[in-house]
Amino acid sequence: MNLQSASDRIVRTLLVSIGIGSVLFTALGLPGIIGQYALLLPAYSVALVVVFCGLPPVTAVLALRAPVQVLRILATVHASAALLFLLAWIPAMTRADALAGGDVPWLLNTIAVGTSSAAVALPFVASWVFMAAVSVAAGVVRFLTFGSADPAQAVQDAVMLTLLAGFLMALIQLARVAGVRQDAAAVEALDAAATGAAGLARERQRARFDEDIRGQVLAALADGVENGDESRAQARRRALAVLHRLDRGTGSDDSELLMPEDAVDRALRTVAVGAGIPYSFSRAETDGALSVPVDVVDALVDATNEAMLNSLRHADRGRDRPIRRSVRAARTRRGVEVVIADDGRGFSLSRVGVDRLGLRLTILQRVRDLPGASAAVQSTPGRGTTVTLAWTEGGR
């Protein structure tokens, strides 16, 4: 669960590919770069080569370790620089007729590298608008440098550039869409796994309850076959207790059905392991065993499941390092406490209401409405989120 998202991995791969492509385009265009150096202002030529040709390989190297946010900024800088250098080409020429009827400005032959950077850094629609702007600017530059009143050559070159840049942009955007869909599928799979684990935990709780009832029924029958008034009275008490528990168990209220602390541990462990999050259970020094109402256990399990899913959906966004998550349950002196924590992006409680966290209010409120139970959310931007659930025996 600490692996980076598919979208981030694809962005890194694309930027590495663009860096390699930039080196190849630069190598193929080297004769033009050298031949046209004297036709441009020296400062412009140096800046063009250093920024436009040098930034993609540097970004490709950084893509192995740097945060994706930083990589997107570098790709945005490269795309913006490509358009600015293209617009500045005509003013930077030392002679207006230096390329009249001759070679194509070398920047036009490699400008598709800039539009590819835009395809990675910008939203889908914005990247296509950017490519259209670059194509128009390239056509104008080609027309002005060609020095002919006939725009046919300039239009032809602009169309060829549009086809090449559009083809590369479409491939890049298809890869990005695939990453987004893969991330969405992963979240759905985790949601289904965690929900299934929660259901399995409840089924196991019911199975243990049924087993307990069967044991009490057998004990009542055993008391009934004994001779003596005391044994028969004990059998009657056992039978009434069993009937009472069955009535409560088949109704909608589980407040009087109890589970031992080991069963609570197993239920919480099941949902945590199902979501792939590390789980631990600790016990304080207590005077005896603890039994927890089944409705409390169900509420704690559901709230734990929802808090884990919320972390899996949101904590990784904008974070490029692995996110640490944990579920820590503890037997306190008079109850149970569950802490679901991550060190992800976090948020400001004053700006983001609990109803916008992905934690369903009904889940948290269900815990708070139980006697002796509480639920709290703590979060700090950049430092993670902690959800604390607790139940105290006899509390209010």
N, C-alpha and C positions, 0 to 999 in steps of 0.2 A: 503493500500500500504506500510505501514511501517513494516509489518510482515516479518520475516526472510524467506529465501527461503526454498522450500521443501527439497532440497539437504542438507542444514544445519540442518534442523530439523531431518532428517533421520540419519545424522552423530551423532548427540547428542544421539538419541535413541539407535543406535548401540553401542556406547561407554558405555552407561549405562548398556546395556545387557551384554557386554563383562565383565564389572566390576562385575556384579552379577554372571556371569558364572565363573569368576576367583575365587571368594569366594567359590563357590560350589566345583570346582576342587581342591582347596587348602584343603577344609575340608575333601573331600574324600581321598586325598593323604596324609593327616596328619600323619598316621602311618608310611608311607614310609619316609616322611620328617624327622620325629623324629628318626626312625631306622637307616637312612643313614647319619645322622648328623656327627657321629664320624668317618665315612669313608672318609670325605672330610676335606680339610683345613678349619679351623674355619672362617677365613675372607671370604672365598668363600661362605660358607654355609650361613653366615649372609647376605652378599650382595645379594645372589641369592634369599633368602626369602623376603628381604626388597624390592628389585627392581622388581623382576619378579612377586612375589605374591602380593606385596603391591601397585604397581603403577596403575594397572587397577581399583581397587576400588576408589583410589584417583581421577583418571581421571573421573570415573562415577559421583562422587560428583561434580567435577568442571564442568561437562557437563551441569549442570543445569543453569550455569551463565556465564562461561568463554567464551571468543571468540573462534570460531571454529578453527582459525589458531593455537591458543595455544593448543587446544585439539588434532589437527593433529600432532603437534610437540611431545606431550606426547606419542601419540600412536606410532609414529615413533621411539622414544627412547625405548619404551617397546619392540617393535618388534626387534630392533637392539640388545638390551640387551639379548633377548631370544636366538638369534643365537650365540652371543658372549659367553654366559654362557654355551651353548651346546658345543661349540668348546673347552671351557676351562675345561669341566668336567673331562676328562682323566688326564690332568696335575694336577688338583686339588685333585685327589684321594690320600689318604695317603698310600694305598696298591693297587697295580695293580690288584691283584686277589681277592679283597674284595667282588666282586659280581659275581665271576666265577660260572656259572651254576645256579645262584640264581635269586634274585629279579631284576626287571627292574629298571634302574635309574629313580628315581621319576620324574625328569624333563621331561622325555619322555612322561609320562602319562598326563602332563599338557601343553606340548609345543604347542598344538593347540590354546591355548589362545594367544600366541605370533603371530601365523600366522593370527589369526582373527584381531589382532591389525594392522597387515600389510595390510590386506584387506581393512581396513578403511582409512589408512593413505597414501597408495601408489597408483599410477596409476594401472589400471587393469593388464596390462602385467607384470609390475614390481612385483606386489603382487604374481602372479603365479610363476615367477622366484624365488622369495624369498621362497615360499613354497617348491619348488623343492629342493632348497639348504638346507633348514631345514630337509627335508625328507632324503636326502643323508647323511647329517651330523648325523642325528639320527640313521640311519642304521649303520654307521661306529662306533659310540659310543656303540651301542648295541652289535655289533660284538666283539669289543675290550674288553668290560666288561664281556661278556658271557664266554670268554676264551675257545672257541671251534674252531677247524679248519673248521667245517662245518658252512657255512654262512646261512643256511636255516632259523634258528631262527631269525637272524638279518634281513634278507630280509622280512620275514613274519611280523615282528614288524614294519618295515619301510613301508610296503604296508598298513597295518592297519592304521598307523598314516597318510599316504597320503590320504586314503579314508576319514577319519574323518576330517582332516584339509581342504581337497578339498571340502567336502560337506558344511562345515561352510563358506568357502570362497565364494562358489557359491551363497549361500543364501545372504551373505552380499553384494556381487556385484550386484545381482538382485535388492536388495533394493536401492542401489545407482543409478542404471540405472533408476529405477522408479522415484526417486527424480529428476534426470536430465530431464526426459521426462515431468514430471509434471511442472517443472519450464519453460520448452520450451512452453508447452501448455498455461501456464499462460501469458507468454509474447505475444503469438499469440492472445490470447483472448483480452488482453489489447490493442494490436495494432488494432485489428478489431473494438473494442468498440470506441477507440479514432478516428479512421478513419471514422467510421459511424457517430460519433458525429460531426466531421468536415463537412461531407456531409450534415447532417441535418441542421447545422448552415447555410450553403450556400443556401439550399433550402428555409429556412426561410427568408434569405436576399432577394432572388428572389421574394418570396411571398409578402414581404413588398413592394418591388419595384413595382410589378404588382398592388398592392392595391393603391399605390401612383398614378400610371398612371391612373387607373380607376377614382380616385378622380379628377384628372386634366381634364380627358375627360368629366366627368359630369359637372365640372365647366365651361368648354368651351361651352358645349351644353347650359348650363343655360344662359351664356352671349349671345349666339346666338339668343335666343328667345326674348331677350329684344329689345325694340325699340330704335332707335337712332343710329347715326353714331358711337358714342363713344363706345357703347356696341358692335356693330359689329366689330369695330377695335380691341377691347379687345379680342373678341372671336377669331379673326384671329390670334392674337399674341399667345393666349393660345394654339390654334390648332397647330400652327407651332412649339411651344415649345414641345408639346406632341409628334408630329411626329419626332422631332429631338431626343428626349430621346428614343423613340422606336427604331429609326435607330441605335443609339449607343448601346441600350440594346440588340439588336439582332446580333450585330457584335461581333468581338473578342476583342474589346477594351472597358474596363469598366471604363476608367479613368475619365469619366465625370458623371458617376452614383454615387450619393452621398447617404450616410447612416448617420442618426443622431447618436450621441454618445451613446444613450441608446441602439440602435441596435448593435453597436460595443461591448458594454458591454455584451449583451445577447449572441452574437456569441462566444466571448472568454469564457464566463462562461460555455457555452454548452460543448465545447471541454474539458475544465478543469474538470468539474464535470463528464463527460463521462470517463475520465481516473482516477477518484477517487482522484484528487489532490486538496487541498484547494485553493480557489480562492477569491480574493478581488478586489474591484474597488474603487478608490478614485478620488475626483475631486478637482482641485485647484480653487481658486477664479478667475473667468474669466469675460470677458465683455459680453459674449453671448454664444449661443449654437454653437456647433461644428458639421460640416458635413464632413465625411471622404469618399473619393472615394471608390467604391466597390472593385476595384482591389487592393487597399491598405489593405482593411479589409481582403480580401481573402488571401493575402500574409501573413499578420500577423497571421491569424488563422492557416494556413498551417505550418508556421514556429514554432508557439507555440506548435502545435500538435507534430511536429517532435522533438522538444526539450524535451517535456515531455516523449515521447517514448524512446528517447536516455537515459534519466535519469532512467526510469524504467528498461531498459535493462542492464545498466552498473554500476549505482551508488552503487548498493548493493554488487557487487562482492568484496569479501574479507572483508566486513564490517559486524560485528556481532551485532551491535546496530541498533535500528530502524533508518531509514533514513528519515529526514524531507524534504518535498518538498512543493513548493508553486508556485502559479502563481499570480502575483500582477500587475494589470493594473491600469493606472492612466491617467486622463485627465489633461494634462498640459495646460499652458496658450494658446498655439497655436497648440496643437497636442495631440498625444497619445503615451504612453510608456508602454511596457509590459516587465516584468522581470520574467523569469522562473529560479528558483533556487533550489538547493539541497545541503545538507551537507554531501554528500557521499564521495567516495574514491578520486574523482578528478583526475587530471593528469597534466603533465608538457606540457605547450603549445610549448615549444622549442623542445620537443621530440616527441610529438604526433601531427601530422598535423590535421587541421580541417577536412580534407577529410577522416580521420580515426576515427572520433568521432561517426559515426552513424548518425550525422546530415548531410543530403544530401546537398552538396554544391549548387545544383540548388535552394534549398529552401532558403538558406541564401542569395545567390546572387540575387534571385528574389526580396527579400526585398530591398537589397542595390541598385538595379537598378531603383527603383521607385523614382521619384522626392521627395526630402524631407525625405526619409526613410533611416534608418541605422540598422545594425545588428552586434552585437559584442559578442564574447565568452570569458569569463574569468574563469580560473580554477587554483587551487592549490592542489598539491597532499595531500590527507588526510583532505582537508578542503572544498571540494565540487566544484560545477560548477554553473556558472551564465550565462544565455543567455539574453541579453538585446536587445529588438526590439523597434524602435521608428519611429514616423512619425511626421513631423512638417508642418503645412499648409503653402504653399508658399515657402518652403525650396527647396534647390538644393542639 
